[in-house]
Amino acid sequence: MAKTIIKASDEKAAPKTVKKPAAESKKEPTIVQAKPTKGSAFGYRIGAIALWLVAIACEIFAIMVLLKNFSIRFTHDGNTNMVINLIIFIVLDLAFAIAAAQLWKKANHISPPSKKNKFTFYLISELGVIMACICFIPLIIILLKNDKLNKKSKIIVTAIAIVALLITGLASADFNPISAEEKDQAEAVFAEDTIYWTPFGHKCHLHQECSSLSNSSTLYEGSMKEAIESGRSSICWYCRNWYETEHPDKQINWDELHLEELTEEATKTDENPAGTEGTGSETGD
């Protein structure tokens, strides 16, 4: 079976093939060359702020519906019409808030905040969670105090708003924020290395044959800068061991790189959600 290598930056170029021994029947993954990040951190932040403002506007419209100052007529039943309006604005609020948070996290990976001031660092890193609270908590409080909906409708709409808050908060949180200092150091340490990652994984890999990638049909390759800007700031457990073996003279303080300490099981779970794994921790299949 031949390995197909696709360079995303050159769509007209014909795929290159690398001959493999006939005895090897395992299908090789498609390697996609990562493209440089489009847009700037500033642009992504402006887009995020604009979407958060739209989300807050949806919340305000929902509050106006509750106060009977605004309504879109869907039915002649006042209570049912109010419930429909509220659900629509809550869903729109959720969609715009999540979209804004993704743009903000993208900006943070392109240009992370400095960790010199920890309060500012976590404020900027987790602003999406703060905005999720702003986009839903005032509405939930007014819902709980409102007496214009019947009891059943009030319970249903309040439950929907609380679930929307939880979903938005989880989608907006950055569970592994990286600082400007850590990003610069990681890029310097691995400046000459090719980094690999999967479309849906959360970690980057230092060599293509990593066993935790054995079930991935598509791999992206690029620089450490491109990997971090794609949201992969953690190095695979297997790859760290492999890199130390292949580069015994290269002294690396992994903790200072903010490449989180991982267990073997955590790496399997991230790249092989079905619970399958490769056969070797260094060479892969």
C-alpha positions as CSV (number, residue, x, y, z in Angstrom):
1,M,0.0,0.0,0.0
2,A,1.4,3.5,-0.9
3,K,1.4,6.5,1.3
4,T,-0.3,9.6,-0.2
5,I,1.2,13.0,0.8
6,I,-0.9,16.0,0.1
7,K,0.5,19.5,0.3
8,A,-2.4,21.8,1.1
9,S,-0.6,24.9,0.0
10,D,-0.2,23.5,-3.6
11,E,-3.5,22.2,-4.8
12,K,-2.3,21.8,-8.4
13,A,0.6,19.5,-7.6
14,A,0.1,15.8,-8.1
15,P,0.2,13.6,-5.0
16,K,3.6,12.1,-4.3
17,T,3.8,8.4,-3.6
18,V,6.3,6.5,-1.5
19,K,6.7,2.9,-2.3
20,K,6.3,0.4,0.6
21,P,7.1,-3.3,0.9
22,A,4.4,-5.5,-0.6
23,A,4.3,-7.5,2.6
24,E,3.0,-4.4,4.5
25,S,-0.8,-4.3,4.2
26,K,-1.6,-1.6,6.7
27,K,-3.2,1.5,5.2
28,E,-1.0,4.6,5.7
29,P,-2.6,7.9,6.8
30,T,-3.0,10.8,4.5
31,I,-0.5,13.5,5.5
32,V,-1.8,17.1,5.1
33,Q,0.6,20.0,5.2
34,A,-0.7,22.6,7.6
35,K,-1.4,26.0,6.2
36,P,-0.2,29.2,8.0
37,T,-2.9,30.6,10.2
38,K,-5.1,33.1,8.4
39,G,-5.9,36.3,10.2
40,S,-4.5,38.0,13.2
41,A,-5.1,37.6,16.9
42,F,-6.5,41.2,16.9
43,G,-9.0,40.3,14.2
44,Y,-10.2,37.2,16.0
45,R,-10.6,39.2,19.2
46,I,-12.7,41.9,17.4
47,G,-14.9,39.2,15.9
48,A,-15.3,37.5,19.3
49,I,-16.4,40.8,20.9
50,A,-18.8,41.5,18.1
51,L,-20.4,38.0,18.5
52,W,-20.6,38.4,22.3
53,L,-22.5,41.7,21.8
54,V,-24.9,39.9,19.5
55,A,-25.4,37.2,22.1
56,I,-26.0,39.7,24.8
57,A,-28.6,41.4,22.5
58,C,-30.4,38.1,22.2
59,E,-30.4,37.8,26.0
60,I,-31.9,41.4,26.2
61,F,-34.6,40.5,23.7
62,A,-35.4,37.4,25.8
63,I,-35.7,39.6,28.9
64,M,-38.0,42.0,27.0
65,V,-40.2,39.0,26.0
66,L,-40.5,38.1,29.7
67,L,-41.4,41.7,30.5
68,K,-43.9,41.7,27.6
69,N,-42.1,44.6,26.0
70,F,-41.3,42.7,22.8
71,S,-42.7,39.6,21.1
72,I,-42.7,37.8,17.7
73,R,-46.2,36.4,17.2
74,F,-46.2,32.6,16.4
75,T,-49.5,31.7,17.9
76,H,-52.5,33.4,19.5
77,D,-51.9,31.7,22.9
78,G,-49.9,34.3,24.9
79,N,-48.1,31.8,27.1
80,T,-47.1,29.4,24.3
81,N,-46.0,32.4,22.2
82,M,-43.8,33.6,25.0
83,V,-42.2,30.2,25.5
84,I,-41.4,29.9,21.8
85,N,-39.9,33.4,21.7
86,L,-37.8,32.6,24.8
87,I,-36.5,29.3,23.4
88,I,-35.5,31.0,20.1
89,F,-33.5,33.7,21.8
90,I,-31.9,31.3,24.2
91,V,-30.7,29.1,21.4
92,L,-29.4,32.1,19.4
93,D,-27.7,33.4,22.6
94,L,-26.0,30.0,23.0
95,A,-24.9,29.8,19.3
96,F,-23.4,33.3,19.2
97,A,-21.7,33.0,22.6
98,I,-20.0,29.7,21.6
99,A,-18.9,31.0,18.3
100,A,-17.4,34.1,20.0
101,A,-15.5,31.9,22.5
102,Q,-14.0,29.8,19.7
103,L,-12.7,32.9,18.1
104,W,-11.3,34.2,21.4
105,K,-9.5,30.9,22.1
106,K,-8.1,30.9,18.6
107,A,-6.7,34.4,19.2
108,N,-5.2,33.2,22.5
109,H,-3.3,30.4,20.7
110,I,-2.0,32.9,18.1
111,S,-1.0,35.5,20.7
112,P,-1.3,34.1,24.2
113,P,-1.4,36.4,27.2
114,S,1.7,36.8,29.4
115,K,1.8,34.8,32.7
116,K,3.7,37.6,34.5
117,N,0.4,38.8,35.9
118,K,-1.5,35.6,36.8
119,F,-4.8,37.4,37.3
120,T,-4.7,39.0,33.8
121,F,-3.5,35.7,32.3
122,Y,-6.5,33.7,33.6
123,L,-8.9,36.6,32.9
124,I,-7.9,36.7,29.3
125,S,-7.6,32.9,28.9
126,E,-11.0,32.2,30.5
127,L,-12.9,35.3,29.3
128,G,-15.2,32.9,27.3
129,V,-16.5,31.4,30.6
130,I,-17.0,34.8,32.1
131,M,-19.0,36.0,29.0
132,A,-21.1,32.8,29.1
133,C,-22.2,33.8,32.6
134,I,-23.0,37.3,31.5
135,C,-25.0,36.0,28.5
136,F,-27.2,33.7,30.6
137,I,-27.2,34.4,34.4
138,P,-29.2,37.7,34.3
139,L,-31.9,36.0,32.2
140,I,-32.0,33.0,34.5
141,I,-32.5,35.2,37.6
142,I,-35.3,37.2,35.9
143,L,-36.9,33.9,34.8
144,L,-36.9,32.6,38.4
145,K,-38.6,35.8,39.6
146,N,-41.0,36.1,36.7
147,D,-44.7,35.4,37.3
148,K,-46.0,35.9,33.8
149,L,-45.3,32.3,32.7
150,N,-47.3,29.4,34.1
151,K,-45.4,27.1,36.4
152,K,-44.8,24.3,33.9
153,S,-43.6,26.7,31.2
154,K,-41.4,28.5,33.7
155,I,-39.7,25.2,34.7
156,I,-39.1,24.2,31.1
157,V,-37.6,27.5,29.9
158,T,-35.5,27.9,33.0
159,A,-34.1,24.4,32.6
160,I,-33.3,25.1,29.0
161,A,-31.5,28.4,29.9
162,I,-29.5,26.6,32.6
163,V,-28.5,23.8,30.2
164,A,-27.5,26.4,27.6
165,L,-25.3,28.1,30.2
166,L,-23.6,24.9,31.1
167,I,-23.0,24.0,27.4
168,T,-21.7,27.4,26.6
169,G,-19.4,27.5,29.7
170,L,-17.9,24.1,28.9
171,A,-17.4,25.0,25.2
172,S,-15.9,28.3,26.1
173,A,-13.4,27.1,28.7
174,D,-9.7,26.7,27.8
175,F,-8.7,23.7,29.9
176,N,-5.0,24.0,29.0
177,P,-4.2,27.7,28.4
178,I,-0.7,28.5,27.2
179,S,1.2,31.7,28.0
180,A,3.3,33.8,25.6
181,E,6.5,32.8,27.4
182,E,5.6,29.1,27.1
183,K,4.7,29.3,23.4
184,D,7.9,31.2,22.6
185,Q,10.0,28.5,24.4
186,A,8.2,25.6,22.8
187,E,8.7,27.1,19.3
188,A,12.4,27.6,20.1
189,V,13.0,24.1,21.4
190,F,11.3,22.4,18.5
191,A,12.2,24.9,15.8
192,E,13.8,22.3,13.5
193,D,11.3,19.5,14.1
194,T,8.2,18.5,12.1
195,I,5.1,18.2,14.3
196,Y,2.1,16.0,13.7
197,W,-1.5,16.1,14.9
198,T,-4.9,14.7,14.1
199,P,-8.0,16.6,13.0
200,F,-9.8,15.9,16.3
201,G,-7.0,15.2,18.8
202,H,-5.8,17.6,21.4
203,K,-2.1,16.8,21.4
204,C,0.8,17.1,19.0
205,H,3.3,14.4,18.1
206,L,7.0,14.5,17.5
207,H,7.1,11.7,14.9
208,Q,4.7,10.3,12.4
209,E,5.0,6.6,13.5
210,C,3.8,7.3,17.1
211,S,1.7,4.3,18.1
212,S,-1.2,6.4,19.4
213,L,-1.7,7.6,15.8
214,S,-2.2,4.1,14.4
215,N,-5.9,4.5,13.9
216,S,-5.8,8.0,12.4
217,S,-6.6,8.1,8.7
218,T,-5.5,11.8,8.3
219,L,-2.5,13.6,9.9
220,Y,-1.5,17.2,9.8
221,E,2.2,18.1,9.7
222,G,3.8,21.5,10.4
223,S,5.8,23.5,12.8
224,M,5.3,23.7,16.5
225,K,4.0,27.2,16.0
226,E,1.3,25.9,13.6
227,A,0.5,23.1,16.0
228,I,0.0,25.5,19.0
229,E,-2.1,27.9,16.9
230,S,-4.3,24.9,16.0
231,G,-4.9,24.3,19.7
232,R,-2.4,21.5,20.3
233,S,0.0,22.6,23.0
234,S,0.5,19.3,24.7
235,I,3.0,16.7,23.6
236,C,2.0,13.0,23.4
237,W,3.3,10.7,26.2
238,Y,4.8,8.3,23.7
239,C,6.5,11.0,21.7
240,R,8.2,12.5,24.7
241,N,9.8,9.2,25.5
242,W,10.7,8.7,21.9
243,Y,12.2,12.2,21.6
244,E,14.4,11.7,24.7
245,T,15.7,8.4,23.2
246,E,16.4,9.9,19.8
247,H,18.0,13.1,21.1
248,P,19.9,12.0,24.2
249,D,22.2,15.1,24.1
250,K,19.3,17.6,24.0
251,Q,18.4,18.7,27.5
252,I,14.7,19.7,27.7
253,N,12.8,20.8,30.7
254,W,9.3,19.6,29.7
255,D,7.6,21.3,32.6
256,E,8.7,24.8,31.5
257,L,7.2,24.1,28.0
258,H,3.7,23.9,29.4
259,L,3.3,20.6,27.6
260,E,1.2,19.1,30.3
261,E,2.3,16.0,32.1
262,L,0.4,13.1,30.6
263,T,0.0,9.4,31.5
264,E,0.1,6.7,28.9
265,E,-3.7,6.1,29.4
266,A,-4.5,9.7,28.8
267,T,-2.7,9.7,25.4
268,K,-4.6,6.6,24.3
269,T,-7.9,8.2,25.2
270,D,-7.1,11.4,23.4
271,E,-6.1,9.9,20.0
272,N,-7.9,6.6,20.1
273,P,-11.4,7.3,21.5
274,A,-12.6,3.8,20.6
275,G,-10.1,2.4,23.1
276,T,-7.7,0.8,20.6
277,E,-4.0,1.4,20.5
278,G,-0.8,0.8,18.6
279,T,1.7,-1.9,19.4
280,G,4.8,0.1,20.2
281,S,5.3,3.1,22.3
282,E,8.2,4.5,20.1
283,T,8.0,3.1,16.6
284,G,4.2,2.6,16.1
285,D,2.8,0.1,13.7
